[in-house]
Amino acid sequence: MNATPATTKTDAETEPRTDAETETAATAEATSTPGGAPAEKAPVATGTADASDTEDRPEPDDGPREGELDAEAAPPRAGFGAGAAAVVAGALGAVSLSGTWMGRTLSERATLIGQIKTSQGGTAAQQIQQIYGNSWHTTALVNGVFAVLALIVGAIVLARPAFGTPGRAEQPVWVKAVALAGVVLGVVGLLISAGMYLDLFAALPSAKG
């Protein structure tokens, strides 16, 4: 009778595999090629990850730069000057309609000069022209000068942003409103002064009665 030799296993074969050995064996089988040659490991793309981390990382804020400080500091000064000029334009326009102390003084001076010229004699028409007409025309002329000044100052304030530094803050609404009011009053005052000077509203009195 043939005796079958008993197969004996060593301790290394009978002991169960540890988790680390099992993981290593599975990795080796997965990375091996069909021919049995080990597959090359794929290079790890470290550069792409570093680049993406650099792009996602926010740059440190060092605070406002010198140019930004100048741009922030410029609008208040420009707005202050534009507001003052707009108020001046409105005041000049109102004065051109109501009259000024200068206009009254020059009108009285023209009246006095007319009286002196006609005191030695003269016709009624000459007296009317020298005493009344010259005074009336002097007042109209002074008011017209103030109206032109109001028109010029207001127009400069409204047109200033178009020729200013790019990037500056826009003028406040009240500055534009006051400057526009000065322009409108200047135009109205100029028309009234021209009508007074040309005797369009009322002709000089006639000596014929």
BALOBA-1460 file (C-alpha; in Angstrom, 3 decimals):
// residues 209
<rec num="1" residu="m" x="0.000" y="0.000" z="0.000"/>
<rec num="2" residu="n" x="1.379" y="3.345" z="-1.065"/>
<rec num="3" residu="a" x="1.407" y="5.894" z="1.651"/>
<rec num="4" residu="t" x="0.581" y="9.419" z="0.646"/>
<rec num="5" residu="p" x="3.167" y="11.792" z="2.013"/>
<rec num="6" residu="a" x="1.623" y="14.300" z="4.337"/>
<rec num="7" residu="t" x="1.991" y="17.845" z="3.270"/>
<rec num="8" residu="t" x="3.328" y="19.970" z="6.021"/>
<rec num="9" residu="k" x="3.033" y="23.750" z="6.038"/>
<rec num="10" residu="t" x="5.504" y="25.982" z="7.606"/>
<rec num="11" residu="d" x="4.653" y="28.573" z="10.161"/>
<rec num="12" residu="a" x="5.121" y="31.341" z="7.582"/>
<rec num="13" residu="e" x="2.588" y="29.811" z="5.218"/>
<rec num="14" residu="t" x="0.008" y="29.037" z="7.870"/>
<rec num="15" residu="e" x="0.130" y="32.443" z="9.550"/>
<rec num="16" residu="p" x="-2.507" y="34.910" z="8.213"/>
<rec num="17" residu="r" x="-1.341" y="37.917" z="6.280"/>
<rec num="18" residu="t" x="-1.327" y="41.279" z="7.951"/>
<rec num="19" residu="d" x="-3.179" y="44.298" z="6.523"/>
<rec num="20" residu="a" x="0.037" y="45.910" z="5.333"/>
<rec num="21" residu="e" x="1.111" y="42.845" z="3.420"/>
<rec num="22" residu="t" x="-2.309" y="42.463" z="1.856"/>
<rec num="23" residu="e" x="-2.282" y="46.105" z="0.718"/>
<rec num="24" residu="t" x="1.211" y="45.761" z="-0.737"/>
<rec num="25" residu="a" x="0.287" y="42.639" z="-2.683"/>
<rec num="26" residu="a" x="-2.859" y="44.241" z="-4.090"/>
<rec num="27" residu="t" x="-0.906" y="47.308" z="-5.214"/>
<rec num="28" residu="a" x="1.714" y="45.173" z="-6.927"/>
<rec num="29" residu="e" x="-0.949" y="43.216" z="-8.811"/>
<rec num="30" residu="a" x="-2.750" y="46.405" z="-9.896"/>
<rec num="31" residu="t" x="0.377" y="48.108" z="-11.184"/>
<rec num="32" residu="s" x="1.800" y="45.116" z="-12.992"/>
<rec num="33" residu="t" x="1.357" y="44.879" z="-16.757"/>
<rec num="34" residu="p" x="-0.237" y="41.908" z="-18.493"/>
<rec num="35" residu="g" x="3.205" y="40.682" z="-19.446"/>
<rec num="36" residu="g" x="4.335" y="40.609" z="-15.856"/>
<rec num="37" residu="a" x="6.565" y="43.700" z="-16.052"/>
<rec num="38" residu="p" x="5.904" y="46.310" z="-13.435"/>
<rec num="39" residu="a" x="4.169" y="49.413" z="-14.715"/>
<rec num="40" residu="e" x="5.802" y="52.772" z="-14.476"/>
<rec num="41" residu="k" x="4.439" y="55.071" z="-11.872"/>
<rec num="42" residu="a" x="2.677" y="58.174" z="-13.153"/>
<rec num="43" residu="p" x="4.457" y="61.355" z="-12.220"/>
<rec num="44" residu="v" x="2.730" y="63.385" z="-9.609"/>
<rec num="45" residu="a" x="1.647" y="66.769" z="-10.944"/>
<rec num="46" residu="t" x="2.983" y="68.894" z="-8.168"/>
<rec num="47" residu="g" x="3.579" y="71.961" z="-10.287"/>
<rec num="48" residu="t" x="-0.112" y="72.305" z="-11.275"/>
<rec num="49" residu="a" x="-1.235" y="71.987" z="-7.690"/>
<rec num="50" residu="d" x="1.277" y="74.575" z="-6.564"/>
<rec num="51" residu="a" x="0.179" y="76.953" z="-9.339"/>
<rec num="52" residu="s" x="-3.496" y="76.563" z="-8.468"/>
<rec num="53" residu="d" x="-2.749" y="77.088" z="-4.796"/>
<rec num="54" residu="t" x="-0.840" y="80.252" z="-5.688"/>
<rec num="55" residu="e" x="-3.714" y="81.559" z="-7.821"/>
<rec num="56" residu="d" x="-6.338" y="80.814" z="-5.182"/>
<rec num="57" residu="r" x="-4.282" y="82.369" z="-2.430"/>
<rec num="58" residu="p" x="-5.273" y="86.075" z="-2.020"/>
<rec num="59" residu="e" x="-2.516" y="88.614" z="-2.250"/>
<rec num="60" residu="p" x="-1.794" y="90.516" z="0.933"/>
<rec num="61" residu="d" x="-3.385" y="93.957" z="1.059"/>
<rec num="62" residu="d" x="-0.733" y="96.530" z="1.767"/>
<rec num="63" residu="g" x="-3.273" y="99.351" z="2.026"/>
<rec num="64" residu="p" x="-4.048" y="102.142" z="-0.430"/>
<rec num="65" residu="r" x="-1.277" y="103.143" z="-2.766"/>
<rec num="66" residu="e" x="0.001" y="106.636" z="-3.364"/>
<rec num="67" residu="g" x="-2.036" y="107.149" z="-6.551"/>
<rec num="68" residu="e" x="-5.201" y="105.981" z="-4.851"/>
<rec num="69" residu="l" x="-4.618" y="108.398" z="-1.992"/>
<rec num="70" residu="d" x="-4.209" y="111.281" z="-4.448"/>
<rec num="71" residu="a" x="-7.395" y="110.288" z="-6.285"/>
<rec num="72" residu="e" x="-9.321" y="110.121" z="-3.011"/>
<rec num="73" residu="a" x="-7.972" y="113.433" z="-1.794"/>
<rec num="74" residu="a" x="-8.569" y="115.341" z="-5.046"/>
<rec num="75" residu="p" x="-12.413" y="115.205" z="-5.287"/>
<rec num="76" residu="p" x="-13.090" y="117.114" z="-2.020"/>
<rec num="77" residu="r" x="-10.882" y="120.039" z="-3.113"/>
<rec num="78" residu="a" x="-12.372" y="120.065" z="-6.608"/>
<rec num="79" residu="g" x="-15.909" y="119.820" z="-5.220"/>
<rec num="80" residu="f" x="-15.265" y="122.688" z="-2.814"/>
<rec num="81" residu="g" x="-14.081" y="125.038" z="-5.564"/>
<rec num="82" residu="a" x="-16.886" y="124.033" z="-7.928"/>
<rec num="83" residu="g" x="-19.495" y="124.594" z="-5.208"/>
<rec num="84" residu="a" x="-18.135" y="128.059" z="-4.406"/>
<rec num="85" residu="a" x="-18.094" y="129.014" z="-8.094"/>
<rec num="86" residu="a" x="-21.667" y="127.759" z="-8.523"/>
<rec num="87" residu="v" x="-22.859" y="129.925" z="-5.608"/>
<rec num="88" residu="v" x="-21.070" y="132.945" z="-7.097"/>
<rec num="89" residu="a" x="-22.762" y="132.327" z="-10.455"/>
<rec num="90" residu="g" x="-26.192" y="132.184" z="-8.802"/>
<rec num="91" residu="a" x="-25.547" y="135.361" z="-6.829"/>
<rec num="92" residu="l" x="-24.367" y="137.242" z="-9.921"/>
<rec num="93" residu="g" x="-27.450" y="136.130" z="-11.831"/>
<rec num="94" residu="a" x="-29.777" y="137.332" z="-9.065"/>
<rec num="95" residu="v" x="-27.948" y="140.662" z="-8.813"/>
<rec num="96" residu="s" x="-28.258" y="141.216" z="-12.562"/>
<rec num="97" residu="l" x="-32.061" y="141.212" z="-12.155"/>
<rec num="98" residu="s" x="-32.392" y="143.199" z="-8.926"/>
<rec num="99" residu="g" x="-29.671" y="145.776" z="-9.515"/>
<rec num="100" residu="t" x="-26.549" y="146.649" z="-7.517"/>
<rec num="101" residu="w" x="-25.181" y="149.477" z="-5.437"/>
<rec num="102" residu="m" x="-22.650" y="150.120" z="-8.198"/>
<rec num="103" residu="g" x="-25.421" y="150.489" z="-10.763"/>
<rec num="104" residu="r" x="-27.319" y="152.996" z="-8.622"/>
<rec num="105" residu="t" x="-24.171" y="155.005" z="-7.951"/>
<rec num="106" residu="l" x="-23.221" y="155.208" z="-11.610"/>
<rec num="107" residu="s" x="-26.807" y="156.050" z="-12.522"/>
<rec num="108" residu="e" x="-26.857" y="158.985" z="-10.097"/>
<rec num="109" residu="r" x="-23.514" y="160.132" z="-11.452"/>
<rec num="110" residu="a" x="-24.899" y="160.109" z="-15.010"/>
<rec num="111" residu="t" x="-27.896" y="162.124" z="-13.810"/>
<rec num="112" residu="l" x="-25.644" y="164.697" z="-12.154"/>
<rec num="113" residu="i" x="-23.514" y="165.039" z="-15.273"/>
<rec num="114" residu="g" x="-26.649" y="165.564" z="-17.364"/>
<rec num="115" residu="q" x="-27.882" y="168.293" z="-15.058"/>
<rec num="116" residu="i" x="-24.562" y="170.066" z="-15.268"/>
<rec num="117" residu="k" x="-24.547" y="169.914" z="-19.056"/>
<rec num="118" residu="t" x="-28.085" y="171.227" z="-19.424"/>
<rec num="119" residu="s" x="-27.897" y="173.866" z="-16.704"/>
<rec num="120" residu="q" x="-26.549" y="176.451" z="-19.122"/>
<rec num="121" residu="g" x="-29.414" y="175.852" z="-21.482"/>
<rec num="122" residu="g" x="-30.660" y="173.221" z="-23.826"/>
<rec num="123" residu="t" x="-33.792" y="171.908" z="-25.393"/>
<rec num="124" residu="a" x="-36.259" y="169.668" z="-23.619"/>
<rec num="125" residu="a" x="-35.178" y="166.683" z="-25.678"/>
<rec num="126" residu="q" x="-31.570" y="167.257" z="-24.703"/>
<rec num="127" residu="q" x="-32.486" y="167.529" z="-21.029"/>
<rec num="128" residu="i" x="-34.484" y="164.285" z="-21.178"/>
<rec num="129" residu="q" x="-31.634" y="162.485" z="-22.863"/>
<rec num="130" residu="q" x="-28.878" y="163.824" z="-20.600"/>
<rec num="131" residu="i" x="-30.703" y="163.557" z="-17.275"/>
<rec num="132" residu="y" x="-33.017" y="160.588" z="-17.697"/>
<rec num="133" residu="g" x="-31.835" y="158.601" z="-20.707"/>
<rec num="134" residu="n" x="-28.153" y="158.369" z="-19.765"/>
<rec num="135" residu="s" x="-29.007" y="157.297" z="-16.216"/>
<rec num="136" residu="w" x="-31.388" y="154.590" z="-17.485"/>
<rec num="137" residu="h" x="-28.838" y="153.261" z="-19.950"/>
<rec num="138" residu="t" x="-26.057" y="153.224" z="-17.331"/>
<rec num="139" residu="t" x="-28.159" y="151.057" z="-15.020"/>
<rec num="140" residu="a" x="-28.936" y="148.667" z="-17.864"/>
<rec num="141" residu="l" x="-25.268" y="148.462" z="-18.821"/>
<rec num="142" residu="v" x="-24.120" y="147.612" z="-15.280"/>
<rec num="143" residu="n" x="-26.808" y="144.964" z="-14.872"/>
<rec num="144" residu="g" x="-25.825" y="143.482" z="-18.221"/>
<rec num="145" residu="v" x="-22.185" y="143.166" z="-17.117"/>
<rec num="146" residu="f" x="-23.232" y="141.217" z="-14.008"/>
<rec num="147" residu="a" x="-25.470" y="138.999" z="-16.147"/>
<rec num="148" residu="v" x="-22.582" y="138.169" z="-18.479"/>
<rec num="149" residu="l" x="-20.351" y="137.324" z="-15.496"/>
<rec num="150" residu="a" x="-23.022" y="134.999" z="-14.081"/>
<rec num="151" residu="l" x="-23.359" y="133.304" z="-17.457"/>
<rec num="152" residu="i" x="-19.605" y="132.779" z="-17.834"/>
<rec num="153" residu="v" x="-18.993" y="131.466" z="-14.300"/>
<rec num="154" residu="g" x="-21.980" y="129.110" z="-14.422"/>
<rec num="155" residu="a" x="-20.991" y="127.746" z="-17.826"/>
<rec num="156" residu="i" x="-17.430" y="127.096" z="-16.623"/>
<rec num="157" residu="v" x="-18.694" y="125.153" z="-13.591"/>
<rec num="158" residu="l" x="-20.973" y="123.008" z="-15.756"/>
<rec num="159" residu="a" x="-18.297" y="122.356" z="-18.394"/>
<rec num="160" residu="r" x="-15.438" y="121.763" z="-15.952"/>
<rec num="161" residu="p" x="-15.925" y="117.947" z="-15.568"/>
<rec num="162" residu="a" x="-15.561" y="117.455" z="-19.322"/>
<rec num="163" residu="f" x="-12.028" y="118.917" z="-19.247"/>
<rec num="164" residu="g" x="-10.980" y="117.638" z="-15.820"/>
<rec num="165" residu="t" x="-8.801" y="114.722" z="-14.764"/>
<rec num="166" residu="p" x="-10.255" y="111.323" z="-15.740"/>
<rec num="167" residu="g" x="-11.330" y="109.167" z="-12.817"/>
<rec num="168" residu="r" x="-12.373" y="111.991" z="-10.558"/>
<rec num="169" residu="a" x="-15.642" y="111.806" z="-8.729"/>
<rec num="170" residu="e" x="-18.637" y="113.417" z="-10.406"/>
<rec num="171" residu="q" x="-19.787" y="116.820" z="-9.192"/>
<rec num="172" residu="p" x="-22.532" y="116.817" z="-6.562"/>
<rec num="173" residu="v" x="-26.059" y="117.392" z="-7.814"/>
<rec num="174" residu="w" x="-26.515" y="120.620" z="-5.865"/>
<rec num="175" residu="v" x="-23.420" y="122.137" z="-7.524"/>
<rec num="176" residu="k" x="-24.853" y="121.472" z="-10.974"/>
<rec num="177" residu="a" x="-28.253" y="122.807" z="-9.920"/>
<rec num="178" residu="v" x="-26.890" y="126.080" z="-8.520"/>
<rec num="179" residu="a" x="-24.594" y="126.594" z="-11.514"/>
<rec num="180" residu="l" x="-27.481" y="125.966" z="-13.906"/>
<rec num="181" residu="a" x="-29.624" y="128.444" z="-11.975"/>
<rec num="182" residu="g" x="-26.851" y="131.029" z="-12.326"/>
<rec num="183" residu="v" x="-26.701" y="130.453" z="-16.083"/>
<rec num="184" residu="v" x="-30.482" y="130.806" z="-16.451"/>
<rec num="185" residu="l" x="-30.580" y="133.978" z="-14.345"/>
<rec num="186" residu="g" x="-27.659" y="135.355" z="-16.333"/>
<rec num="187" residu="v" x="-29.437" y="134.782" z="-19.631"/>
<rec num="188" residu="v" x="-32.652" y="136.396" z="-18.347"/>
<rec num="189" residu="g" x="-30.750" y="139.320" z="-16.874"/>
<rec num="190" residu="l" x="-28.829" y="139.827" z="-20.098"/>
<rec num="191" residu="l" x="-32.032" y="139.931" z="-22.146"/>
<rec num="192" residu="i" x="-33.642" y="142.426" z="-19.767"/>
<rec num="193" residu="s" x="-30.551" y="144.639" z="-19.748"/>
<rec num="194" residu="a" x="-30.398" y="144.625" z="-23.538"/>
<rec num="195" residu="g" x="-34.058" y="145.607" z="-23.715"/>
<rec num="196" residu="m" x="-33.506" y="148.451" z="-21.239"/>
<rec num="197" residu="y" x="-30.455" y="149.755" z="-23.067"/>
<rec num="198" residu="l" x="-32.193" y="149.664" z="-26.453"/>
<rec num="199" residu="d" x="-35.411" y="151.205" z="-25.039"/>
<rec num="200" residu="l" x="-37.443" y="148.164" z="-26.085"/>
<rec num="201" residu="f" x="-39.611" y="148.036" z="-22.952"/>
<rec num="202" residu="a" x="-40.254" y="151.769" z="-22.658"/>
<rec num="203" residu="a" x="-39.194" y="154.616" z="-24.905"/>
<rec num="204" residu="l" x="-37.794" y="157.888" z="-23.574"/>
<rec num="205" residu="p" x="-40.358" y="160.589" z="-22.861"/>
<rec num="206" residu="s" x="-41.017" y="162.910" z="-25.783"/>
<rec num="207" residu="a" x="-40.737" y="166.703" z="-25.423"/>
<rec num="208" residu="k" x="-43.657" y="167.221" z="-27.801"/>
<rec num="209" residu="g" x="-46.053" y="165.968" z="-25.119"/>
